[in-house]
Amino acid sequence: MLFRQAGIRHTDYASDRALFPIPADRAMIVALLAFGLLAPVLVSSLALSSYLTPWLVWTSATLGLNLIIGWAGQFHFGYAAVMAIGAYTTVHGVRAGIPWEIAVVLGGLMSTVIGVVFAFAALRVKGLYLALSTLALQFVMDWVISHVPAISGGVGATLQAPAMRLLGQPIKSEVGLYYVALAWALLVTLFMLNLRRTALGRALVAVREKDYAAAVIGVQAFRYKLVAFATSSFIGGVSGAVLIFTFYHAVTPEQFAVNVSIELLAMVIVGGLASIIGSWFGAAFILLMPGQINALIAWIAKLLGADIGIETLAHLPHAVYGALIVGFLLVEPMGLGKLYANVRNYLLVWPFGYARK
Amino acid sequence: MDLMYLLELGVNGALSGLMYSLVAMGIVLIYKSSSVPNLAQGALTMVGAYVVLAFADGAGLPMWAAIPLAMITMMGLGLTIERVALRRLAGRPIVMILMMTLGLDIFLRAVTLVIGGGTARPLKIGVSDAPLFLGPLLLNRAYVVGAVVALLLFAVFVFFFRTRRGVVLRAIADDYMASWAVGISVERGVAFSWALSSLVATAAGVLWGSIQGVDQSLSLLLLKGITVAVLGGMDSLGGAILAGIGLGVFEAVASGVLDPMLGGGSRDLVVALVLILTIMIRPHGLFGRHDIERL
């Protein structure tokens, strides 16, 4: 009913390969885009700047990480370090007078270079050992960033990000920053949607499923692993820069510490491996849910007259966050994206549930 | 920088390295039996110390009663984690298993802080603060105790793996399919290894807690523990002991030399570099088995 497939016939290759062949999907995308564009009018400015903007940026970063983990099947436990490289490069570039658009690309390229260093670990080991070596590289990067004064401005220093100027126009308002984040998130999403149907995407999936088998059918696992790390590092670097310029407005090493890497991983896992809509859900879930549940617990405690200490309230979100990861892995290991797909598959044939799905 | 100073750094480093081995042995025990790299071992260490404090300060028990009680509680916790969380993930991709242990790490840490509070608390096990003089060398008494406990536990494990139950665990570590085929309950063996690992984690938590106080920083021992475990070979207890000594000496001497040059804080850097170099050069570690998949 909702996702009606009757009468959809593919008479040419273009329609067969369309991103959204079902009209209901198209209508939904248009509605979501309209909401995205009108959000500054529809939601309060507080919600816009403190929920929607970070959600969009984290979604782009999650998609970038999902490219490595979900599509190419490689571990990356140091994605926050890659984001930090992009952020620091861009901030330094803009401070040195380079236009923002060029600086952000430079940041992305710098992240790509560093990301390829991570990739060399991937070329030697797999699985657990790759995870551990990327984790160790994250620690090394953290240390280098915070201990080299030329990068971070000294141990414990905060580097102020200059105001963003796009095509010569200063962007200061929350609405403007929101649109920058939205544009970047849409760009990454569009890239990922199209990746699925390109030779590159298929090669990555082949490497993920079994690299020997991929090599047998003529896919160079080496090359595609490098490409996957480079591409995803570029996305991560630019996302890091966008995060700093649209949300944090200042950059410190702690913003990209190892726990941020794990948070990004949690977004990917909770969202669902190799799921684009899942990455959007996962970022929102991990970003917003612990705080919301905490508020709920505090509210219930107040209702019952129980007294919860400040310290308890400070640590509860982390407990909720850990429980969410554990719970999702136990109940639905393919994450929110799979839950969405289940609902959609059900609605595809509803009310004729006995029909072939 | 005279030789005596370096020697003193080295000896104290070796002793503290043996205490890293305690964390690493817990990781190795679980990895041997079930190929699960337990990234929650740091959190288990921290929980162990908090449970001991709960029995000692909260219930007012003397230390000799609190520690065994805490060990039993922790064994229960280990069994629960294995039963509830890890057993259902058997056979899943390793990314899920790693993420599960990371999730457990976050969860255990946060719940412990919710219940126990985040301010650092002292844990007294009756080791005096006075330094121990070994000839001209100045040793930290707490480190000596920790190293002795680590070696004792290792000796216990060596004997344990000679017993019937130990042979069962070795069989599971060797080939769990074959163990299943000859009627060994692999589930029970894996659960048992989690219990043993939690016991070791409690010992590590008590010893480190008595040195640096009981707070969240205990869970940061994970990086050291996992480095020692990888360096020694993920499935070798003896490797964990030797690698612990090696890493401890190297870390102490290297950071002793580097700290004045780099302005401090080079300990974690040294450890992370050792981890990277081990994986790049010899991923199966010093004594691990050679069946690591690589491209």
Boltz contact constraints between the chains, C-beta under 6 A:
constraints:
  - contact:
      token1: [A, 124]
      token2: [B, 294]
      max_distance: 6.0
  - contact:
      token1: [A, 125]
      token2: [B, 279]
      max_distance: 6.0
  - contact:
      token1: [A, 125]
      token2: [B, 283]
      max_distance: 6.0
  - contact:
      token1: [A, 125]
      token2: [B, 294]
      max_distance: 6.0
  - contact:
      token1: [A, 126]
      token2: [B, 293]
      max_distance: 6.0
  - contact:
      token1: [A, 127]
      token2: [B, 94]
      max_distance: 6.0
  - contact:
      token1: [A, 128]
      token2: [B, 37]
      max_distance: 6.0
  - contact:
      token1: [A, 129]
      token2: [B, 279]
      max_distance: 6.0
  - contact:
      token1: [A, 129]
      token2: [B, 283]
      max_distance: 6.0
  - contact:
      token1: [A, 131]
      token2: [B, 98]
      max_distance: 6.0
  - contact:
      token1: [A, 133]
      token2: [B, 276]
      max_distance: 6.0
  - contact:
      token1: [A, 133]
      token2: [B, 279]
      max_distance: 6.0
  - contact:
      token1: [A, 136]
      token2: [B, 272]
      max_distance: 6.0
  - contact:
      token1: [A, 136]
      token2: [B, 275]
      max_distance: 6.0
  - contact:
      token1: [A, 136]
      token2: [B, 276]
      max_distance: 6.0
  - contact:
      token1: [A, 139]
      token2: [B, 268]
      max_distance: 6.0
  - contact:
      token1: [A, 139]
      token2: [B, 272]
      max_distance: 6.0
  - contact:
      token1: [A, 140]
      token2: [B, 272]
      max_distance: 6.0
  - contact:
      token1: [A, 143]
      token2: [B, 269]
      max_distance: 6.0
  - contact:
      token1: [A, 262]
      token2: [B, 102]
      max_distance: 6.0
  - contact:
      token1: [A, 269]
      token2: [B, 99]
      max_distance: 6.0
  - contact:
      token1: [A, 311]
      token2: [B, 117]
      max_distance: 6.0
  - contact:
      token1: [A, 312]
      token2: [B, 114]
      max_distance: 6.0
  - contact:
      token1: [A, 315]
      token2: [B, 110]
      max_distance: 6.0
  - contact:
      token1: [A, 315]
      token2: [B, 113]
      max_distance: 6.0
  - contact:
      token1: [A, 315]
      token2: [B, 114]
      max_distance: 6.0
  - contact:
      token1: [A, 318]
      token2: [B, 110]
      max_distance: 6.0
  - contact:
      token1: [A, 319]
      token2: [B, 110]
      max_distance: 6.0
  - contact:
      token1: [A, 319]
      token2: [B, 111]
      max_distance: 6.0
  - contact:
      token1: [A, 319]
      token2: [B, 114]
      max_distance: 6.0
  - contact:
      token1: [A, 322]
      token2: [B, 103]
      max_distance: 6.0
  - contact:
      token1: [A, 322]
      token2: [B, 106]
      max_distance: 6.0
  - contact:
      token1: [A, 322]
      token2: [B, 107]
      max_distance: 6.0
  - contact:
      token1: [A, 322]
      token2: [B, 110]
      max_distance: 6.0
  - contact:
      token1: [A, 323]
      token2: [B, 107]
      max_distance: 6.0
  - contact:
      token1: [A, 325]
      token2: [B, 103]
      max_distance: 6.0
  - contact:
      token1: [A, 326]
      token2: [B, 103]
      max_distance: 6.0
  - contact:
      token1: [A, 326]
      token2: [B, 107]
      max_distance: 6.0
  - contact:
      token1: [A, 329]
      token2: [B, 96]
      max_distance: 6.0
  - contact:
      token1: [A, 329]
      token2: [B, 100]
      max_distance: 6.0
  - contact:
      token1: [A, 333]
      token2: [B, 96]
      max_distance: 6.0
